[in-house]
């Protein structure tokens, strides 16, 4: 199938070209992000392949449909960037790559043992330990919000560290229930020393963590978000960090990341004041949406995306996202 691959970087091309040896789709790469203004690039392509910061909102979808696009192959797990009801109305099928590696654990360990600060200190010849004291993981309660594929893996890894695991999800995962206690989000926030978000971004989960829910968290608790930036109100986090109520914050995603992440902006003046303020805290670690970015996961993403396109060419959609999104809406 002829596929326009949006938002590509050299690593995307290299991985997809290698995986495509055995699929033989016609992949045309563009660095452009999908937006209504760039949808016309897809003229003559039955399929487009999108990443996390491509915007498939109603205007973009209308234009894609007008250009003849009938398939969106997401090379990501989350699908909050696609207006799914509109896509379905337009007859555009949407497929995704269900899951990849849990980066939340890396952020938890970094923040706990202050590796980000230790690394910089040692390079500067400062071997002082002051301010680097961490905690033993097995003394802590970890609250996981969303026990789908990634949340379940993160929960089991953290169980392996000896943590007490508490979880919240409208749908119980029976494997997780064997070692973790399901409860409501308010109960979880009141009990957890570490809160890690693993639910999708939906209208219901937007700013799940805001000033109110931050106040409900235990003083000094750690918050981790590797799911989608819109789950967390960054401004409220800054206030909670300033008064010391929020103990530490690990982010791999940020609500306004589309203008920042995946670009080298190192010689430019940062225009996002909220983001700049977050960077000033010693107890905040931010990575630029790299949770998925391992060799194995990239190969798996490319292979699954191309297999999804093979399936679509045969009118089969095992990784379609429509049914799940409606399930979530009902939930
Ligand atoms: P999944 O679909 O397997 O699991 C999501 C779970 O969240 C489901 O069990 C669902 O019932 C639950 N859920 C939905 N709304 C909820 C709510 N309001 N409260 C509690 N639970 C809720 O998704 P998966 O593969 O585990 O991925 C989770 C999220 O991680 C994705 O939606 C995506 O946004 C994000 N992600 C981020 C990556 C990155 O590179 N930073 C990489 C991969 C995924």
Boltz pocket constraint, residues with backbone or C-beta under 6 A from the ligand:
constraints:
  - pocket:
      binder: B
      contacts: [[A, 77], [A, 78], [A, 79], [A, 98], [A, 99], [A, 100], [A, 101], [A, 145], [A, 146], [A, 147], [A, 148], [A, 149], [A, 150], [A, 151], [A, 168], [A, 169], [A, 170], [A, 171], [A, 197], [A, 198], [A, 199], [A, 200], [A, 201], [A, 204], [A, 205], [A, 226], [A, 227], [A, 228], [A, 252], [A, 253], [A, 289], [A, 290], [A, 291], [A, 292], [A, 293], [A, 328]]
      max_distance: 6.0
